[in-house]
Amino acid sequence: MVTVKQLQDGDFLSQCSPFSVQGIKIPLYRFGSNSILDDGCAGRISCVLEGEEEESVLDSIVLAQWEDRMWKGLFRYDVTASEIKVVRGRKKFIAQFNEGWSRDFMPRMGKNISFCQEDMFKFSWMERQEELLFSVASGEKSNAELVLSAAVPDCALLIAINACYLQIPLPVEFMRFDTIFGAGKEGMSISSVADYPIKTLVLESNHFKTMMEVLAEICLCLQEKLIPYNLLISDHGKRIFLFFQLQTSTNSILSAWECGGYFLFKSRSEFDQATEEALLKQLGTVSPDDEGFQAVKLLCCSIASKFAS
């Protein structure tokens, strides 16, 4: 569950006060200028990777920083050593066996309680700064560069510790999309994921900044209407998934990666016996009905139409 808040200007860090990252120095990866979309502050962070070089360098940074935190005792397991398999069936769900994994970090949502973005900043930056792995920003040089210790620049993305690590696309990314909205020179579109157990919308656009503006307003409306959802950013920011869920009797929700078809198991027997049928049921149980999803689709398309030109 995330809350997206539209900022008043392009300076992300200045609006995180009092949860400032001033004084924090972490590794900084600057994309080469040849790999960046020139689309304003936010757009410059959205990269187009030419070949695999920059992607493999980023992958190496993530693993190196993760290993460093593991040696410092922040992890109970080696993220690269967990057993992973594809569950037999049409959806190709992914299962990972990890005895050290815990859901304790996931927020439990009461009816009128939201997990605020500021709460996340306060926890990660003020109390546990070691959970920040590195930052990513645009660069002026033609080639990418890595600065081992640098202050976090304006318009940077912060990469923090996650509960899992996966190098391949999630199963939901291979599903068929049915377009329900498409307009404007930016190529903004909203699609529904077809034949998937949890109701899902996909936002795509050629204009990164416009898509973020649409996304921010959609998420604010969902929050105001107390509609639970998960957000997944895919394809280097060019595709956004919104997974919609019902509140369950236990007030717990599935994570974004579970909604996307990636499941973790602490028990060897549960991992070995995982079936597509059981995972379909797990997703379908929290999915809203067709009537509720239709209302959400109309809401999202109405918001997107205001930004079409």
Buried (B, 14 or more C-beta within 10 A) or exposed (E): BBBBBEBEEBEBBEEBEEBBBEEBEBBBBBBBBEBBBEBBBBBBBBBEBEEEEBBEBBEEBBBEBBBEBBEEEEBEEEBEEBEBEEBEEEBEBBBBBBEEBEEEEBBEBEEEEBBBBEEBBBEBBEEEEBBBBBBBBBBEEEEBEBBEEBBBBEBBBBBBBBBBEBEEBBBBBEBEBEEBBBBBEBEBBBBBBEEBBBBBBBBBBBBBBBBBBBBBBBBBBBBEEEBBBBBBEBEBBBBBBBBBBBBEEEEBBBBBBBBBBBBBBEEEEEBEEBEBEEBBEBBEEBBBEEEBBEEBBEBBBEBBBEBBE
